């Protein structure tokens, strides 16, 4: 599942540094060169966590991740580029 790719330390939560690292890798894979403003991986991470983090823990658990992806097709495509 995509959640496990982001939870690189296997603690059951996606932390901001994990999300930022994965977004950077996705940008590299897709050849995204514009990484300024809203496309900056750090800023994009903040926006994603803000949107998905329902319990205000500054991390995303698996349920929050799944619900967030299912509720937003654009986010789903960004976080799961193979879909």
C-alpha positions in Angstrom: 0.0 0.0 0.0 1.2 3.5 -0.7 1.0 4.5 3.0 3.9 2.1 3.7 6.1 3.8 1.1 5.8 7.1 3.0 6.1 5.7 6.5 9.8 5.0 6.0 10.6 4.5 9.7 7.7 2.0 10.1 6.1 3.8 13.2 2.6 3.8 11.7 2.6 7.5 11.0 3.9 9.7 8.2 6.0 12.5 9.6 6.6 15.7 7.7 10.3 14.8 6.9 9.1 11.5 5.4 6.5 13.1 3.3 8.9 15.8 2.0 11.5 13.1 1.1 8.9 11.1 -0.9 7.5 14.2 -2.6 11.0 15.1 -3.7 11.5 11.6 -5.0 8.2 11.7 -6.9 9.2 15.1 -8.4 12.5 13.6 -9.5 10.8 10.6 -11.0 8.3 12.7 -12.9 10.9 15.3 -14.0 9.2 18.2 -12.2 11.6 21.1 -12.4 9.4 23.9 -10.9 9.8 23.4 -7.2 8.9 27.0 -6.1 5.9 28.3 -4.3 3.1 25.7 -3.9 5.3 23.2 -5.7 8.1 23.4 -3.2 8.2 19.9 -1.5 8.3 21.5 2.0 5.3 23.8 1.3 3.4 20.9 -0.4 4.1 18.7 2.6 2.7 21.3 5.0 -0.5 21.7 2.8 -1.0 17.9 2.6 -0.5 17.3 6.3 -2.8 20.2 7.1 -5.5 18.7 4.9 -5.1 15.1 6.0 -4.2 15.4 9.7 -7.6 15.2 11.3 -6.3 14.8 14.9 -3.8 17.7 14.7 -0.8 15.5 15.5 1.3 17.0 12.7 1.6 13.4 11.4 -0.7 11.3 9.2 -1.8 7.8 10.3 -3.0 5.2 7.8 -6.7 6.0 8.2 -6.1 9.7 7.6 -4.0 8.9 4.6 -6.6 6.6 3.0 -9.5 9.0 3.8 -7.5 11.9 2.5 -6.6 10.2 -0.8 -10.1 8.8 -1.4 -11.6 12.3 -0.7 -9.3 14.2 -3.1 -8.6 12.7 -6.6 -5.8 15.3 -7.2 -4.1 14.4 -4.0 -4.5 10.7 -4.8 -2.8 11.1 -8.1 0.1 13.1 -6.6 0.7 10.7 -3.8 0.1 7.6 -5.9 1.6 8.6 -9.3 1.2 5.0 -10.7 -2.6 5.2 -10.6 
